[in-house]
């Protein structure tokens, strides 16, 4: 059994990042290198997200409307020049909302106090 934070770090955050990486490359036409600089991660990580070699097991979360909507919104914010640190801080709100609405796996223990 995992805590909610473990579930989020292992599955939800990679799903969120994967959606943003794919958005930046496929929807907005950035190169993998440009997307990597925008997200402050390596080009190799972008490649892994795009080819699904990184973030295995995240499919369940990638299909959630709330996660998709937030990731697409944050992709646009990044392109508008909002710093990744500012965009990323909103992920905590998403995590809180997902926990409150029981959107994590059923066997997860919700120990977070946020």
C-alpha positions as CSV (number, residue, x, y, z in Angstrom):
1,X,0.0,0.0,0.0
2,X,1.3,3.5,-0.9
3,X,0.6,6.9,0.4
4,X,-1.1,9.4,-1.9
5,X,2.1,11.4,-2.3
6,X,3.9,8.2,-3.6
7,X,1.1,7.6,-6.1
8,X,1.3,11.2,-7.3
9,X,5.1,11.2,-7.7
10,X,5.2,7.8,-9.4
11,X,2.2,8.1,-11.7
12,X,0.4,11.4,-11.7
13,X,3.3,13.8,-12.1
14,X,4.8,11.8,-15.0
15,X,1.4,11.7,-16.7
16,X,1.1,15.5,-16.3
17,X,4.6,16.0,-17.7
18,X,4.1,13.6,-20.5
19,X,1.0,15.5,-21.7
20,X,2.8,18.8,-21.5
21,X,5.8,17.4,-23.5
22,X,3.5,16.0,-26.2
23,X,1.6,19.2,-26.3
24,X,4.7,21.3,-26.8
25,X,6.1,19.1,-29.5
26,X,2.9,17.9,-31.4
27,X,0.4,20.7,-30.8
28,X,2.8,23.7,-30.7
29,X,5.6,22.5,-33.0
30,X,8.5,22.9,-30.7
31,X,11.5,20.6,-31.2
32,X,12.3,18.2,-28.4
33,X,15.2,20.4,-27.5
34,X,13.0,23.5,-27.3
35,X,10.4,21.7,-25.2
36,X,13.2,20.4,-22.9
37,X,14.5,24.0,-22.3
38,X,10.9,25.2,-21.7
39,X,10.3,22.5,-19.2
40,X,13.8,22.6,-17.7
41,X,14.4,18.9,-18.3
42,X,16.7,17.1,-20.7
43,X,15.8,16.4,-24.3
44,X,16.2,12.7,-23.5
45,X,13.4,12.9,-21.0
46,X,11.2,14.6,-23.5
47,X,11.9,11.7,-25.9
48,X,11.1,9.2,-23.2
49,X,7.8,10.9,-22.5
50,X,6.8,11.1,-26.2
51,X,7.7,7.5,-26.8
52,X,6.1,6.3,-23.5
53,X,9.4,4.8,-22.4
54,X,9.2,6.9,-19.3
55,X,6.1,7.1,-17.0
56,X,4.9,3.6,-17.6
57,X,1.8,2.9,-15.7
58,X,0.5,6.4,-16.1
59,X,-2.1,5.7,-18.7
60,X,-4.8,5.6,-16.1
61,X,-4.1,9.1,-15.2
62,X,-3.4,10.4,-18.7
63,X,-7.0,9.7,-19.5
64,X,-8.4,11.8,-16.7
65,X,-10.1,15.0,-18.0
66,X,-9.0,17.1,-15.0
67,X,-5.3,16.2,-15.5
68,X,-5.5,16.7,-19.3
69,X,-7.2,20.0,-18.9
70,X,-4.7,21.3,-16.4
71,X,-1.7,20.0,-18.5
72,X,-3.0,21.6,-21.7
73,X,-3.6,24.9,-19.9
74,X,-0.1,24.7,-18.4
75,X,1.4,24.0,-21.8
76,X,-0.1,27.2,-23.1
77,X,1.1,29.1,-20.1
78,X,4.6,27.9,-20.7
79,X,4.5,29.1,-24.3
80,X,3.1,32.5,-23.0
81,X,6.4,32.9,-21.0
82,X,5.1,31.9,-17.6
83,X,8.2,30.4,-15.7
84,X,8.1,26.7,-15.2
85,X,8.4,27.3,-11.4
86,X,5.2,29.3,-11.4
87,X,3.4,26.7,-13.6
88,X,4.6,23.8,-11.5
89,X,3.4,25.4,-8.3
90,X,-0.2,24.9,-9.6
91,X,0.4,21.2,-9.7
92,X,-0.2,21.1,-5.9
93,X,-3.7,22.4,-6.4
94,X,-4.3,19.6,-8.9
95,X,-3.0,17.0,-6.5
96,X,-5.2,18.3,-3.7
97,X,-8.3,18.3,-6.0
98,X,-7.6,14.8,-7.2
99,X,-7.2,13.5,-3.6
100,X,-10.4,15.3,-2.4
101,X,-12.3,13.7,-5.3
102,X,-10.9,10.2,-4.7
103,X,-9.2,10.1,-8.1
104,X,-6.2,8.2,-7.0
105,X,-6.0,4.4,-6.8
106,X,-8.3,2.9,-4.2
107,X,-5.5,1.3,-2.2
108,X,-3.7,4.5,-1.7
109,X,-3.6,5.9,1.9
110,X,-4.3,9.6,2.0
111,X,-1.8,11.0,4.5
112,X,-1.3,14.4,3.0
113,X,-2.4,17.4,5.1
114,X,-2.7,19.9,2.2
